[in-house]
């Protein structure tokens, strides 16, 4: 089968890979209907994380092609969505809603779903079947649910978005934009998007942002305080993962407020004494997308949300290298790869 | 009047200070019935924080001697308990339960309550009157409510202590011990105290600890995982404030678990990427003691809890220097100063 391999930072190729087969009786094999490139794939692309002939990709939707002997909840032919972390969905951690840190978790990034087929470990705990075969135009949104939407949703929940709340969102990438959509769905009263990019500002507004702030860092945080009677936002989503963005998020929140962070931190160091005096709640990590999948799939199926709009470039899998480059150069927010 | 002044690190003296008077119409003057030395007073004593002729102390109980023209909720002659942070108790931050970060907050440490009298700013928002004049033996417990009990309580709430929960407590000082008492009152099923000190272990058990762990750091955290089926504690209280204790707390919690930290961080740096993959909730800061005071005072008044047991040395105010030394040398957990 064909699949994406990152030979080294900046060197992405689509090559022949061995078609996966069932290893454990809890595995399923899916034929990908679509996959995509994640903002986090840019860390190794830019050499900030290690990359040496690594299979790439952890987002996926597709059709079940084969199941292991123990698989019960999905059947051959089902259209399925799964999280970027495989989970048993039954351990205490999963039952508490933290499937991405399941005691038996498998990071799908190690498997590489930018490919024609993928092996999904712990299929019963990981995959959620859609109510039927989806219309073609729903596929981008279902694919978004696999990571960016679920991640933005988790961040908005961690930021305690809800009625009467002012929520600020740091990061106007696909996850930040998804968090805006989530905050809107969760009933937030006011949603402030940090963005300097006209097209992303437009999508932010379409997803529910009520205000746009172009300032960044300390200046950006000061602007939020100014807009909220000196208090700060009730909740803030952090969806970038740098030192500046983390403190921008923390300092945008009021004391006792909530920061939901999902940007994979690189070079972030939080000084304990400074953090102490902010008095905020800080919660984040790899989003437990599986927790939200049934609800998100239904919202998409019922055409109540259209998160697939975060994809602004669609390419065939064979042109994955161009997709990486477009995202790296910020010519694209998020790239969908067709199969 | 007589009051404690820290001339320089290690140099604590009791000297003549000017008796405070009403400055703002929202002020009250109290005559202290008792005061005490806080673990955090040891930071300047040890030269880790600046100290130059600073009035000391931020914990207090006493009798209202005089009130400003605007004060309505306490009257001359009332016995009162207040938090270590004065607050208006009416701004949005206070109303959300974060009075220690009130938009008009005044840190009582700057005023110095290790003295015969103290001016309490924002008296209506800060002071809570007891149901009557307390019996002498209740005074240590009421004084504990002013900081250590309220702080331990906040930490236990932040750690989400409650029925069915396993809570670990890092720090066997007065705050850690108070957090154990709080976790027990909040209904935690299992309370694991980290302690190597036989007398503190005994008080921890008396306050509700079900298990004692003597290991520290990574070894201590590994022990908690081992004791909880590999998962980690549901919630952890951090009541020390060092790099080792913070990570001991974070690594003792399960993914999705809660760390309530109230140790004033010194030299603490949290690596963003490491924190990200723990998936915990982190919440702390200067405890909003005022939130809990009415409830804590009632529990003490009804003799349902006896947090005054954390005081294991009582000295007259004049001997404050000996009190500081005893706490610095860990000969005393917490020193009460009588007046």
Interface residues (C-beta under 8 A of the other chain):
Chain A: X91 X92 X93 X96 X97 X98 X100 X101 X103 X229 X230 X231 X241 X243 X246 X254 X255 X256 X261 X264 X265 X266 X267 X268 X269 X270 X271 X272 X273 X275 X276 X277 X278 X279 X280 X281 X282 X283 X284 X285 X286 X288
Chain B: X91 X92 X93 X96 X97 X98 X100 X101 X103 X229 X230 X231 X241 X243 X246 X254 X255 X256 X261 X264 X265 X266 X267 X268 X269 X270 X271 X272 X273 X275 X276 X277 X278 X279 X280 X281 X282 X283 X284 X285 X286 X288
